[in-house]
C-alpha cells in the first residue's frame, strides 16, 4: 500500500512510525511533515488548506489511502474531496466532523441520544453568559464552540475569573470566530480517561485506553494545554468501569451516528470524566487520533496499522482482532517556555544519544539550515515502553535531560 498522511505534529509522527514498520505499507508520504517525519517518509511543502493540490498530489503518487491527522482539514471537508476523486480516506467527512468542529453540535448529539454529559447552557453574548452563570456553582467549565487548538476550554474557580474569561472571549475576541457562541457546563469531579475508537459504518471498536495530562503544571495546575503527557493503559479504568463505558457511551454513540445519518470512517476520540460514582460523562468528541495519546497508544499496537486502517475504510472492522503489547507506554511532552501562552520560537535543540527503545516524536520543530530548532508550543514527545511503571518513568525522565533547548518545560508527574 502507498499511504499519505496529512499533518506535521507528534500525532502524525507516531502514525508514520507505526506505518513505517507495517509490512503492508510499501511507500509512505506525509504533507507537510516535520524534520522527524522526513527521516522515515517522503514529505512535500503543500499547505493543508490547498485541497486541489493535495488531491492532485495523491493522484500523481498513486496513493491507496490518505490518513488525515489534524482536525481542521476534516472539519473543512478534506475527506469528502478525496473521496470525490476516488481516493480512500481514513477520516470522517464534513458532516460527521461537526462532532469536533462544534462543541454545541456535539453536546446536542449526546443529549439527543441519551449519552451522559454535564448539564449546560448555550450563550452568544457576555451579558447573557454573566446572567446565566448565576445558575451554576463554581468551579465552572466554559467552552468556546469552535476549534481552538485544544485551548478553548477554561475552568474559572469563581465569578471574577469567569467574568475575565468572558471578556477574553467576547470583548477581546481571543478565540476569534470560534468564540461567537459558548457552552457553560457544570463541573464534574472525578478522573479523566481517553478512549480512541475505530469506527466504520456498522462497528465501533475501542483501542487501548490512555490517560492524558492536560494542565500545564505539576499537580494538574495551570492552564489547559493540548496535552503535556500520557500513559497507556489508564490504570484507573477497571474492567467493570470499561463495561459501563461500552454500554453507556460506545454503544449509544454508534447508534446515534446511525440514527443521525452521520457516516463515520476513521478514529473517534472520546474524552471522558468518570465521576465520584465511577459513572462516565462525555467531555468531548474528537474526530481524529488524539495528541499526545497516540504517542502512547500506537507503540503498544502489535497489528499491522496499515491493514487496520484499510479494514476500517472498507467496513471490515468485524474481521479485526486487535493485539496489544503488555508493557505500558509513557509519553512526556517537552514544551516551550511560556506555553500555552506566548513563547519563543527558532531556539536551537541539542540532543544526545538516547537510551535504546526511547522514541522521540517531533511535535513543533523545524530546520533552520541544518540546525533543528523549536517551532511550536509542544516541541517533542519522548516515549518508552516498560513493564514496571517506576522503572519506565525513570527511563523517560532520564532521557529528557539529554534533550536541551532554552526555556524547556515539562511536567514531572506524568504517570503518577
C-alpha positions, 0 to 999 in steps of 0.5 A: 500500500502507498499511504499519505498522511496529512499533518506535521505534529507528534500525532502524525509522527507516531502514525508514520512510525507505526506505518513505517514498520507495517509490512503492508505499507510499501511507500509512505508520504506525509504533507507537510511533515516535520524534520522527524517525519522526513527521516522515515517518509517522503514529505512535500511543502503543500499547505493543508488548506490547498485541497486541489493540490493535495488531491492532485498530489495523491493522484500523481503518487498513486496513493491507496489511502490518505490518513488525515491527522489534524482536525481542521482539514476534516472539519473543512471537508478534506475527506469528502474531496478525496473521496470525490476523486476516488481516493480512500480516506481514513477520516470522517467527512464534513458532516460527521466532523461537526462532532469536533468542529462544534462543541454545541453540535456535539453536546446536542448529539449526546443529549439527543441520544441519551449519552451522559454529559454535564448539564449546560447552557448555550450563550452568544453574548457576555451579558447573557453568559454573566446572567446565566452563570448565576445558575451554576456553582463554581468551579465552572467549565466554559467552552468556546464552540469552535476549534481552538487548538485544544485551548478553548476550554477554561475552568474559572474557580469563581465569578471574577475569573469567569467574568475575565474569561468572558471578556477574553472571549467576547470583548477581546475576541481571543478565540476569534470566530470560534468564540461567537457562541459558548457552552457553560457546563457544570463541573464534574469531579472525578478522573479523566480517561481517553478512549480512541475508537475505530469506527466504520459504518456498522462497528465501533471498536475501542483501542487501548485506553490512555490517560492524558495530562492536560494542565500545564503544571505539576499537580494538574495546575495551570492552564489547559494545554493540548496535552503535556503527557500520557500513559497507556493503559489508564490504570484507573479504568477497571474492567467493570468501569470499561463495561459501563463505558461500552454500554453507556457511551460506545454503544449509544454513540454508534447508534446515534451516528446511525440514527443521525445519518452521520457516516463515520470512517476513521478514529473517534476520540472520546474524552471522558470524566468518570465521576465520584460514582465511577459513572462516565460523562462525555467531555468531548468528541474528537474526530481524529487520533488524539495528541499526545495519546497516540504517542502512547497508544500506537507503540503498544499496537502489535497489528499491522496499522496499515491493514487496520486502517484499510479494514476500517475504510472498507467496513471490515472492522468485524474481521479485526482482532486487535493485539496489544503489547503488555508493557505500558507506554509513557509519553512526556511532552517537552514544551516551550517556555511560556506555553500555552501562552506566548513563547519563543520560537527558532531556539536551537535543540541539542540532543544526545544519544538516547537510551535504546527503545526511547522514541522521540516524536517531533511535535513543533520543530523545524530546520533552520539550515541544518540546525533543528530548532523549536517551532511550536508550543509542544516541541517533542514527545519522548516515549518508552515502553516498560513493564514496571511503571517506576522503572519506565518513568525513570527511563523517560525522565532520564532521557529528557535531560539529554534533550536541551533547548532554552526555556524547556518545560515539562511536567514531572508527574506524568504517570503518577 
